Amino acid sequence: MKIIYAIVVLFIFSSCNSTHSLFLSKNQKIVKSLRNSVILKNEFTGFVLYNIDKNDYIINYNGNKYFTPASNTKLFTFYTSLNVLNDSLPLLKYFLKNDSLVFWGTGNPLNLNPDFTSNKFTIDFLKNHASHLFYCDDNFQDEKFGSGWAWDDYLYYYQLEKNAFPIYGNRLSISYYNDSVAIYPSFLKNYISYIQDSFDYWRPWNENNFVLGKFPDSTILEIPLIIDNEFIKTALKENTKKEINDCIYSNIDSNQIKTLSISFPDSLYIRLLHQSDNFIAEQLMLMCSFKLFDTLNTKKAIEWSKDNLLPKLNDKCRWVDGSGLSRYNLFSPEDMVYVLKNIYSKLSWNRIIKLLPSAGYSGTLKNSYISIHEPYIWAKSGSLSNNYNLSGYIQTKKGNRYIFSFMNNHFLQKNKDIKKEMEKVFIYIYEHL
C-alpha cells in the first residue's frame, strides 16, 4: 500500500512539475524572442506580464528599469482623477457680494470646447447671473507649459497652454471647405492674415496673430492660443455680452465661497485615453489640485497622488506632468503594472474596456494589433520621437486576463516596425496563456 501511495504522489508531483516546466518554457520563449529580435536589438526594451488572479509576475524583462513613458503617463493622471474628482467636475469657484459676482477658474477644460457638446454650463451661469462680473486668476500657481516640454512645439495642437480658465479648448480651429474658411472662435478672424504662396501656417511666440497659407478643402488646422487674462476677459465678454472686470475682493468669508459643479462626463476620460489628449490630461491634474488645495498646481497634485494614492512609487520614479509630453518623466514597466492594478481594483471590467482603447477597434489602437479578430487588448499607448510604449490589459482566448507593459525607448526604426514585433508577443500570449 505504501508503494502504491508513493507511486501516486510521484506521478502527481511529476505532472505538476512538467506542467510548470511547460509554462516556464512558454514564458522563456517570449523573453528569448525579445532578446534575439533583430528589430529590438538596438533599442532599450522592457516587458512585463502580470497574472491578475495569482498576483504575480510571470514575465519580467527589464521590468525595474526606467523608460521615457510618453503618454503612458496619462494612466497615472487617469487614476488620480478617478480618486480625487470622483463623479463631480468643478466648473467655477465664486462668491457673491452685494451686486458683484467674483469668480475663479478651476481648470475646467469644457468651456466652449469644440470637442464636447455640453460645453456652455459655465458661460450660461455667468451670462444669466444678474451681477457685475469680476475675474480672478490668483489661484493659478503654475506655468503655462510643463517642465521639460519642447519650447519650439508651441505652435502645435499637442502642446496647448494650460491655465485656470481654458476656453475654446485653448486653440484656434480653422476648417477649409468649398474654397472658404470657417474660424472658431469667429472674433479672431481679424487677427488672421492670408498668403497664397505658402502651404503652412505660423503664429509668433508671444501674440495671437496668425498667418495662414493655402490649404485644400477638408483641411482642419488647430493652432494653440495664448490664453492670458486679457484674452479670457475678451472671450467671456464676447459670449456673455457683459463687461468682465479685473479681480477685486476683500474680507471673504469662506462660507460664502461656492463651487459650481456638474456630474463628471465619461467623455472627458474617453478623450483623455482614446485620443490621448494632452490638454485634457494637464487640465485634469490642475482640477485635482484645485479640489485638493484650492490652488492650481500640477506638481502639488502629483506629489499628493504619490503620497496618498500610489505610495509604492515614492521616489522610485520621476513624474513631472499630466500628459507625458515631458522627457523628464521616468517610469518602469513595474510602475505601469502598479497603477493598472489599482485601476483594475477600482473599476469594473466593463468600464475599463469602455474607457481604454481597444486594439483594432477604437482610439489610438484602432489600426494596430489587428491580427486577432476580436477585442483582446485594452491599453494606453505612448509615443514620442524614438519611443513607443503600450501598457494595459490583455485577455487570452481562454478568457485569462493579464496586465502588461511593453516599453521601447531609443530606437531609430519606424513605429510600425516596433509594433509588428510587439504584436508577435501579444499573439503568442493570446494563443498560449
C-alpha positions as CSV (number, residue, x, y, z in Angstrom):
1,M,0.0,0.0,0.0
2,K,2.8,2.4,0.8
3,I,4.4,1.6,-2.5
4,I,1.2,2.4,-4.4
5,Y,0.8,5.7,-2.4
6,A,4.4,6.6,-3.2
7,I,3.9,6.0,-6.9
8,V,0.7,8.2,-6.9
9,V,2.5,11.0,-5.2
10,L,5.4,10.8,-7.5
11,F,3.0,10.8,-10.5
12,I,1.2,13.9,-9.2
13,F,4.4,15.7,-8.5
14,S,5.9,14.8,-11.9
15,S,2.7,16.0,-13.6
16,C,2.7,19.3,-11.8
17,N,6.4,19.8,-12.4
18,S,6.0,19.1,-16.1
19,T,3.1,21.5,-16.4
20,H,5.2,24.1,-14.5
21,S,8.1,23.5,-16.8
22,L,5.8,23.8,-19.9
23,F,4.5,27.1,-18.6
24,L,8.1,28.3,-17.9
25,S,9.1,27.3,-21.4
26,K,6.3,29.4,-22.8
27,N,7.5,32.5,-20.8
28,Q,11.1,31.8,-21.6
29,K,10.2,31.6,-25.3
30,I,8.8,35.2,-25.1
31,V,11.9,36.5,-23.3
32,K,14.2,34.8,-25.8
33,S,12.3,36.3,-28.7
34,L,12.7,39.8,-27.2
35,R,16.4,39.2,-26.7
36,N,17.0,37.8,-30.2
37,S,14.8,40.2,-32.1
38,V,16.7,41.9,-35.0
39,I,14.3,44.9,-34.8
40,L,14.6,45.4,-31.0
41,K,18.3,44.7,-30.6
42,N,19.5,48.3,-30.9
43,E,16.9,49.8,-28.6
44,F,16.0,49.6,-24.9
45,T,13.1,47.2,-24.3
46,G,11.2,46.3,-21.1
47,F,8.3,43.8,-21.0
48,V,6.3,42.6,-18.0
49,L,3.3,40.3,-17.9
50,Y,1.4,40.1,-14.6
51,N,-1.1,37.4,-13.6
52,I,-4.0,39.2,-12.0
53,D,-5.5,36.1,-10.4
54,K,-2.2,34.9,-9.0
55,N,-1.0,38.4,-8.1
56,D,2.4,37.7,-9.5
57,Y,4.7,38.4,-12.5
58,I,5.0,35.6,-14.9
59,I,7.4,37.5,-17.2
60,N,9.6,40.3,-16.1
61,Y,12.2,41.5,-18.6
62,N,13.8,44.8,-17.6
63,G,10.7,45.5,-15.5
64,N,12.5,47.6,-12.9
65,K,14.4,49.7,-15.5
66,Y,13.3,53.3,-16.2
67,F,11.9,54.4,-19.5
68,T,10.6,57.6,-21.0
69,P,6.8,56.8,-20.8
70,A,5.4,59.4,-23.1
71,S,1.5,59.2,-22.9
72,N,1.6,56.1,-20.7
73,T,1.9,58.9,-18.0
74,K,-1.8,59.5,-18.6
75,L,-2.6,56.3,-16.8
76,F,-1.4,58.0,-13.6
77,T,-3.4,61.1,-14.4
78,F,-6.4,58.9,-15.0
79,Y,-6.1,57.1,-11.7
80,T,-5.5,60.3,-9.8
81,S,-8.6,61.9,-11.3
82,L,-10.8,58.9,-10.6
83,N,-9.9,59.2,-6.9
84,V,-9.8,63.0,-6.4
85,L,-12.6,64.2,-8.7
86,N,-14.8,61.2,-8.2
87,D,-18.1,61.9,-10.1
88,S,-18.0,65.7,-9.8
89,L,-16.4,68.1,-12.2
90,P,-15.7,71.6,-10.8
91,L,-16.6,74.3,-13.3
92,L,-16.2,77.6,-11.4
93,K,-15.4,78.9,-8.0
94,Y,-17.3,82.1,-7.0
95,F,-18.8,84.2,-4.3
96,L,-21.5,86.9,-4.3
97,K,-21.1,90.3,-2.6
98,N,-23.8,92.9,-3.0
99,D,-24.2,93.3,-6.8
100,S,-20.9,91.6,-7.7
101,L,-20.0,88.1,-8.6
102,V,-16.3,87.4,-8.1
103,F,-15.1,84.2,-9.8
104,W,-12.1,82.0,-10.4
105,G,-11.4,79.2,-12.9
106,T,-11.0,75.7,-11.7
107,G,-9.0,74.3,-14.7
108,N,-12.3,73.0,-16.3
109,P,-11.5,72.3,-20.0
110,L,-15.1,72.1,-21.2
111,N,-15.7,75.9,-21.7
112,L,-16.8,76.3,-25.4
113,N,-14.5,73.4,-26.2
114,P,-15.5,72.2,-29.8
115,D,-14.6,68.6,-28.8
116,F,-17.6,68.4,-26.4
117,T,-21.3,69.1,-26.9
118,S,-22.0,70.0,-23.3
119,N,-19.7,73.0,-23.1
120,K,-21.7,76.0,-22.1
121,F,-22.5,75.4,-18.4
122,T,-20.1,78.0,-17.1
123,I,-20.8,80.6,-19.8
124,D,-24.6,80.3,-19.2
125,F,-24.1,80.6,-15.5
126,L,-22.1,83.9,-15.9
127,K,-24.4,85.2,-18.7
128,N,-27.6,84.6,-16.8
129,H,-26.4,86.0,-13.4
130,A,-27.7,89.5,-12.7
131,S,-24.4,90.7,-11.2
132,H,-21.3,92.6,-12.2
133,L,-18.6,90.1,-13.1
134,F,-15.0,90.1,-11.7
135,Y,-12.5,87.6,-12.9
136,C,-9.6,86.5,-10.6
137,D,-6.6,84.3,-11.6
138,D,-4.5,84.3,-8.4
139,N,-5.3,80.7,-7.7
140,F,-3.2,79.6,-10.8
141,Q,0.2,78.9,-9.3
142,D,1.8,77.1,-12.2
143,E,3.4,77.8,-15.7
144,K,1.6,77.6,-19.0
145,F,4.0,74.9,-20.2
146,G,5.1,71.9,-18.3
147,S,8.6,71.2,-17.1
148,G,10.6,69.6,-19.9
149,W,8.3,70.5,-22.7
150,A,9.9,71.4,-26.0
151,W,9.8,75.2,-26.5
152,D,9.5,75.0,-30.3
153,D,6.4,72.9,-30.1
154,Y,4.3,75.9,-29.0
155,L,2.8,76.1,-32.5
156,Y,1.3,72.6,-32.5
157,Y,-2.0,71.3,-31.2
158,Y,-0.5,68.6,-29.0
159,Q,1.2,71.3,-26.8
160,L,-1.6,73.7,-25.8
161,E,-1.2,76.1,-22.9
162,K,-2.6,75.1,-19.6
163,N,-4.3,77.7,-17.4
164,A,-7.1,78.3,-14.8
165,F,-9.8,79.2,-17.2
166,P,-9.5,77.3,-20.5
167,I,-11.8,78.4,-23.3
168,Y,-12.4,77.2,-26.9
169,G,-10.1,74.3,-26.0
170,N,-7.3,76.9,-25.8
171,R,-6.9,76.7,-29.6
172,L,-8.0,78.4,-32.8
173,S,-9.8,75.9,-35.0
174,I,-9.8,76.5,-38.8
175,S,-11.7,74.4,-41.4
176,Y,-11.3,74.7,-45.2
177,Y,-14.3,73.8,-47.3
178,N,-15.8,75.0,-50.6
179,D,-13.0,77.4,-51.1
180,S,-13.9,79.2,-47.9
181,V,-12.6,79.2,-44.3
182,A,-14.5,78.7,-41.1
183,I,-12.9,80.3,-38.0
184,Y,-13.6,79.3,-34.3
185,P,-13.8,81.5,-32.3
186,S,-15.0,83.8,-35.0
187,F,-14.0,87.0,-33.3
188,L,-10.3,86.1,-34.1
189,K,-10.9,86.5,-37.8
190,N,-9.4,90.0,-37.6
191,Y,-6.2,88.5,-36.3
192,I,-5.6,86.3,-39.3
193,S,-3.6,87.2,-42.4
194,Y,-3.6,85.1,-45.6
195,I,-0.9,84.4,-48.1
196,Q,-1.3,82.4,-51.3
197,D,2.2,81.3,-52.0
198,S,2.6,79.1,-48.8
199,F,1.2,75.8,-47.7
200,D,1.9,76.4,-44.0
201,Y,0.7,78.4,-41.0
202,W,2.5,80.5,-38.4
203,R,1.9,82.3,-35.2
204,P,4.5,84.4,-33.3
205,W,5.7,83.0,-29.9
206,N,4.1,85.8,-27.9
207,E,0.9,87.0,-29.6
208,N,-2.3,85.8,-31.1
209,N,-1.7,86.9,-34.7
210,F,-1.9,84.2,-37.3
211,V,-0.6,83.7,-40.9
212,L,-2.3,81.1,-43.0
213,G,-1.2,79.7,-46.3
214,K,-3.4,78.0,-48.9
215,F,-4.8,74.6,-47.9
216,P,-7.1,72.2,-49.8
217,D,-10.7,71.6,-48.8
218,S,-11.3,69.4,-45.8
219,T,-8.2,70.6,-44.1
220,I,-8.6,71.3,-40.4
221,L,-6.0,73.3,-38.5
222,E,-5.8,73.6,-34.7
223,I,-3.4,76.3,-33.6
224,P,-2.6,76.9,-29.9
225,L,-3.8,80.2,-28.5
226,I,-2.1,82.4,-25.9
227,I,-4.5,82.4,-23.0
228,D,-3.8,85.4,-20.8
229,N,-6.2,87.5,-18.7
230,E,-7.0,89.8,-21.5
231,F,-7.9,87.0,-23.8
232,I,-10.1,85.4,-21.2
233,K,-11.9,88.6,-20.5
234,T,-12.4,89.3,-24.2
235,A,-13.7,85.8,-24.8
236,L,-16.1,86.0,-21.9
237,K,-17.4,89.4,-22.9
238,E,-18.0,88.1,-26.4
239,N,-20.1,85.2,-25.1
240,T,-21.9,86.7,-22.1
241,K,-22.3,90.2,-23.6
242,K,-21.3,91.6,-20.2
243,E,-18.3,93.5,-19.0
244,I,-15.6,91.4,-17.3
245,N,-13.8,93.4,-14.7
246,D,-10.4,92.8,-13.1
247,C,-10.3,90.9,-9.8
248,I,-11.3,92.8,-6.7
249,Y,-12.2,91.3,-3.4
250,S,-11.5,91.6,0.3
251,N,-12.7,90.2,3.6
252,I,-14.1,87.0,2.1
253,D,-16.0,84.7,4.5
254,S,-15.0,81.2,3.4
255,N,-18.6,80.1,4.0
256,Q,-19.6,82.5,1.1
257,I,-17.4,80.7,-1.4
258,K,-19.2,78.2,-3.6
259,T,-18.2,75.8,-6.4
260,L,-20.3,75.3,-9.5
261,S,-20.1,71.6,-10.5
262,I,-21.6,69.1,-12.8
263,S,-21.6,65.3,-12.9
264,F,-18.3,64.1,-14.3
265,P,-18.8,63.1,-18.0
266,D,-17.1,59.9,-19.2
267,S,-16.5,61.8,-22.4
268,L,-13.5,63.5,-20.7
269,Y,-11.8,60.2,-19.8
270,I,-12.6,58.8,-23.3
271,R,-11.0,61.9,-24.8
272,L,-8.0,61.5,-22.5
273,L,-7.4,57.8,-23.2
274,H,-8.8,57.2,-26.7
275,Q,-7.4,60.4,-28.3
276,S,-4.5,60.7,-25.9
277,D,-5.4,64.4,-25.4
278,N,-2.6,66.2,-23.7
279,F,-4.6,69.3,-23.0
280,I,-7.3,67.3,-21.2
281,A,-4.6,65.4,-19.2
282,E,-3.0,68.7,-18.0
283,Q,-6.3,70.3,-17.0
284,L,-7.4,67.2,-15.1
285,M,-4.3,67.4,-12.9
286,L,-5.0,71.1,-12.4
287,M,-8.6,70.3,-11.4
288,C,-7.3,67.7,-8.9
289,S,-5.0,70.4,-7.5
290,F,-8.0,72.8,-7.2
291,K,-10.1,70.1,-5.4
292,L,-7.2,69.2,-3.0
293,F,-5.6,72.6,-2.3
294,D,-7.9,75.3,-3.7
295,T,-5.0,76.3,-6.0
296,L,-4.0,75.1,-9.4
297,N,-0.5,73.5,-9.4
298,T,0.4,70.3,-11.2
299,K,3.4,69.4,-9.0
300,K,1.3,69.6,-5.8
301,A,-1.3,67.3,-7.3
302,I,1.4,64.8,-8.4
303,E,3.1,64.7,-5.0
304,W,-0.2,64.3,-3.2
305,S,-1.1,61.4,-5.5
306,K,2.3,59.7,-4.9
307,D,2.0,60.0,-1.2
308,N,-1.7,59.1,-0.8
309,L,-2.8,57.0,-3.8
310,L,0.3,55.4,-5.1
311,P,2.7,55.2,-2.1
312,K,4.8,52.4,-3.6
313,L,6.0,54.9,-6.2
314,N,7.6,57.3,-3.7
315,D,10.9,58.3,-5.2
316,K,11.2,55.3,-7.4
317,C,10.1,57.2,-10.5
318,R,10.1,60.7,-11.9
319,W,6.6,62.1,-12.7
320,V,6.5,65.7,-13.7
321,D,3.4,66.4,-15.8
322,G,-0.1,65.1,-16.5
323,S,0.3,64.3,-20.2
324,G,3.7,62.7,-20.7
325,L,4.9,65.4,-23.1
326,S,8.0,65.9,-20.9
327,R,11.0,63.8,-21.5
328,Y,11.8,64.3,-17.8
329,N,9.2,61.6,-16.9
330,L,10.7,58.3,-16.0
331,F,8.6,55.2,-15.2
332,S,9.4,51.5,-15.2
333,P,7.2,48.7,-16.6
334,E,6.6,47.6,-13.0
335,D,5.3,51.1,-12.2
336,M,2.8,50.8,-15.1
337,V,1.6,47.4,-13.7
338,Y,1.2,49.1,-10.3
339,V,-1.1,51.8,-11.5
340,L,-3.0,49.3,-13.7
341,K,-3.6,47.0,-10.8
342,N,-5.0,49.9,-8.9
343,I,-7.3,50.9,-11.8
344,Y,-8.4,47.2,-12.1
345,S,-9.3,47.2,-8.3
346,K,-11.3,50.4,-8.6
347,L,-13.3,50.0,-11.8
348,S,-15.5,47.2,-13.1
349,W,-14.1,45.3,-16.1
350,N,-16.9,46.7,-18.3
351,R,-16.0,50.2,-17.5
352,I,-12.3,49.6,-18.1
353,I,-12.9,48.2,-21.6
354,K,-15.1,51.2,-22.3
355,L,-12.6,53.8,-21.3
356,L,-9.4,52.3,-22.7
357,P,-8.8,52.0,-26.4
358,S,-9.2,48.5,-27.8
359,A,-6.7,47.1,-30.3
360,G,-8.1,47.0,-33.8
361,Y,-11.3,48.7,-32.7
362,S,-11.0,52.1,-31.1
363,G,-9.0,55.2,-30.2
364,T,-5.2,55.3,-30.8
365,L,-5.2,51.5,-31.2
366,K,-7.9,51.3,-33.9
367,N,-5.4,50.4,-36.6
368,S,-2.9,48.5,-34.5
369,Y,-2.6,44.8,-33.4
370,I,-5.4,43.7,-35.7
371,S,-4.4,40.1,-36.4
372,I,-6.7,38.8,-33.7
373,H,-10.3,39.4,-35.0
374,E,-11.9,40.1,-31.6
375,P,-11.1,42.6,-28.8
376,Y,-8.3,41.3,-26.7
377,I,-6.1,44.2,-25.8
378,W,-7.3,47.3,-23.9
379,A,-4.3,49.7,-23.3
380,K,-2.8,53.1,-23.4
381,S,-0.1,53.8,-26.0
382,G,2.6,56.4,-25.5
383,S,4.9,57.8,-28.2
384,L,7.5,60.4,-28.6
385,S,10.3,60.5,-31.2
386,N,12.2,57.3,-30.9
387,N,10.0,55.9,-28.1
388,Y,6.8,53.8,-28.2
389,N,5.1,52.1,-25.2
390,L,1.9,50.2,-24.6
391,S,0.5,49.4,-21.2
392,G,-2.8,47.8,-20.3
393,Y,-4.7,44.6,-20.2
394,I,-4.8,41.5,-22.4
395,Q,-7.4,38.8,-22.4
396,T,-6.4,35.4,-24.0
397,K,-8.7,33.1,-26.0
398,K,-9.0,31.0,-22.8
399,G,-10.5,34.0,-21.0
400,N,-7.5,34.6,-18.8
401,R,-6.6,38.3,-18.0
402,Y,-3.2,39.7,-17.6
403,I,-1.7,43.2,-17.0
404,F,1.2,44.0,-19.3
405,S,3.6,46.9,-20.0
406,F,5.7,46.8,-23.2
407,M,8.1,49.8,-23.3
408,N,10.5,50.6,-26.1
409,N,12.9,53.5,-26.0
410,H,15.8,54.9,-28.1
411,F,15.0,53.2,-31.4
412,L,15.6,54.6,-34.9
413,Q,13.2,52.3,-36.7
414,K,9.7,53.3,-37.7
415,N,6.9,52.8,-35.1
416,K,5.2,50.3,-37.3
417,D,8.2,48.0,-37.2
418,I,8.3,48.1,-33.4
419,K,4.6,47.4,-33.3
420,K,5.0,44.3,-35.6
421,E,7.5,42.8,-33.1
422,M,5.2,43.6,-30.2
423,E,2.2,42.0,-31.9
424,K,4.1,38.7,-32.2
425,V,4.4,38.6,-28.4
426,F,0.7,39.6,-28.0
427,I,-0.5,36.9,-30.4
428,Y,1.6,34.2,-28.7
429,I,0.2,35.2,-25.3
430,Y,-3.4,35.2,-26.7
431,E,-2.9,31.8,-28.2
432,H,-1.0,30.0,-25.4
433,L,-1.7,31.5,-22.0
